[in-house]
């Protein structure tokens, strides 16, 4: 994986402007903060982020992918202000579950998600390098 950083651009904080990778592509559908029984253990954003990332990691594992194979993430949040205000907590959870990898990332505020109690949904694209089994 190669992080794409145009010359002269300020370094982004917490994400990469772009990533180039070759290998087997893995697409993870939007994961929300419910557990393996499709039950929410919390209505709070940060625990839901943790669970959504754990769900992403579990789906990746089914393809033989690891968190470091993630090249792109899209986050959908229902409360932009809460997301921004809790950036340090979210960052800590991200590093705990995913690591400190540079990925191309987008975040959008949406008016609602399909599950009423969901506060965040995270989609992921990963690329498993050739020869990784």
N, C-alpha and C positions, 0 to 999 in steps of 0.2 A: 504494500500500500504506500502510496506517495501523497503527502499532503500538498495541496496546490495553494501557494501563497504568492500572488503577483508582486514583483519588485516595487518597493516604495509604499505598499499598502500597510496601514497599521495592523498589527497582529490582533486577530479576534480573540475574545476572552470566552473560553468554555466551548469552543467549536472551531471548525476549520471552514474556510471559504469554499474549498473543494477538495476532493479526494479522487485519485486514480488508482484502480486496482484491477487485477486479472485473476480469473479463477471461476469457481462455481458460484453463481449468484443465488442468494437465499432471500426471499421476500417474506417478511413477517407482517401479518395483518395487524391492524390497530389493536393494541392490548390495553385494557383498562385495569383499574385497581381492585378487581375482585379476586378471590382465591380460587383454588382448583374446583371448588363446588359451585362456582358462579355466585358467591355470596360476598358482599362487602363487609369487611371487618371494621371499617372506619369511613366516616364521611369527610375526614380531614384530607387536604391536598397531599401533604408530605407522605403519610402512610400509603395513600393511593399511588403516589409516584413510585415508592419502593416496591409495592406489589406489582404494578404494571411492568417495571423493569425486571423483576423476578420472572414474570410471565414471559417477557421477551427472551430472557436468557434460557428458559425452559424450551421454548419453541426453537431457538437457535440450536440447542443441544440435539434436537431431533434430526437436524441436518448435519451433525458433526461440526457445527460452527461454535466458535467461542466469542465472547464479547469483543475481543480485539479484532475480529473480522468485520465488525460493524463499520460501514462506510457512510451511511446516511440515516438520519432520524428526523421524523416529523412529529412534533408534539402539538396536540390540540388541548387547550385548557379553557375552562368555562369562566375563569376569573383572572384576568390579566394582572390586576393589582395584587392579588394574593400570590400569584406566581412570582412577580417581581419582588415583592416584599420578603418572600421566603427563599430567595435565591441561594443564600448560604446553606440552608437546611437541605434544599433540593440538590445542590452541588455535592454535599456530603453524602447523601443517599446515592447519588449517581456514582461517585467514586467508590463507595462501598460495594455496590452491586455490579457495576459495569467496569469500572476502572477509570483511568485518567487518559483515555484515548482521544485523539482528535478526530472528530467525525464531522461531515457536513450536516448541519442541523438547521431546521426551521421550527419556529414556534408560532402558533396562531391562536387567537382568542376566538372561540365559537360561542354562540348563544346557548347551545345545549349539545349533549351527546345522546346517543340512542338509549342508553341506560340512565334513568333519571338521577341516580345517586352518583354517577361517574363524574369526577372532577377533572380527569386527564385521560387522554388516549394517546398511545405512542406507537407509531409505525416505524419499521426498521428495514433497511436493506443491508445485507452483509455479503461479503465476497470471501469464500474460502479459497486460499491459494492452492494452485495445482500441486498435487503430491501430498496434500494434507489429508490424512485418513484418521 
